[in-house]
Amino acid sequence: MARKTLSDAFGGQLTALEEQRAIWKEALHPDAIWEGPMFETPVSFIGDDACGRFFELLLSVVPRFSTTLVGAYPTSDPDTMIIESHGGGPTKSGGQYTQRYFSLITSKDGRAFRMREYCNPFQTYKAFGKEYWETATNEIMAKYKRPWPASQPADPISLPPVK
């Protein structure tokens, strides 16, 4: 049976929280990091538990969140690519979340290892509510605060060279 990926989590199907957690345990590397540098207060979730809780936050507001791939662009590192996509879905409050993403994604051992996502923060604030977004993401970062894992590159800001 093929390993579950983040596409299994974000394909627009409603699944129970425990099903989502099982997918994330398969899809995320234990040292995974998800970064959102475009927000007024940049966010960084370190470790599969923190990333999983962040994804739970997303799905708690947009339960049928899904993405559509626009393009995939290789880099000089065979484990790293740039993904262009758009995604969203109806929010629980009756609104609509619509977003365009540019994501730098690195895999390690066949799992999502590092995800740096560039998007329009104002679309996120509109769908989630800015105060709710900031409170929820700060709580996740505080609860799962970890030092940068030793297996990660020493500089969390550096990007692999693109040829």
Phi, psi and omega in degrees: 000137182289145177295141177290146178237175178297336176298328177292327180282325189247033181272009177088004179265137174285129177225157178293153181304318180295326175296317178298314180299322178294319178298313182297324179296327177279323188276331185260136172293145180304330179264019183304149174223136174241126182241138174236083186284350186273349183285155180308317169249103182305147180245149179210117180251119186250124180100152183296328178295313180296315179298318178299318178294324176297316179296325175298319177301312179303311183286341176288334179263323182235078188298335179249037179301135174212161179233155175236127180288130175262318179196154176232128187236120181288158173241181179291342176267118184297343179267000183236135175217163175254130181246131171251128182210168169229151184200180179145206181156176179291141178270160178298334182276002178096001178270193179226131175258122179230128185215149172245134186238144165236116187236131172264114187238128176244135176253155178215129181055034177077011181236158176294122186250313180220127181233114175248116189245128176253127181208179178272107183298333182293329175293321178294312180300321180297315183284321186265336193086124186301314182297316179297314179304308184295318179297312183294316181291322177296322178295317179296313181298322180290317183292322184251027182299125179222152171292159178303122183302144182302332181281351178277161171301149184296328184251105184291351182268334186293143177251148176293151179295142178251129179254000000 
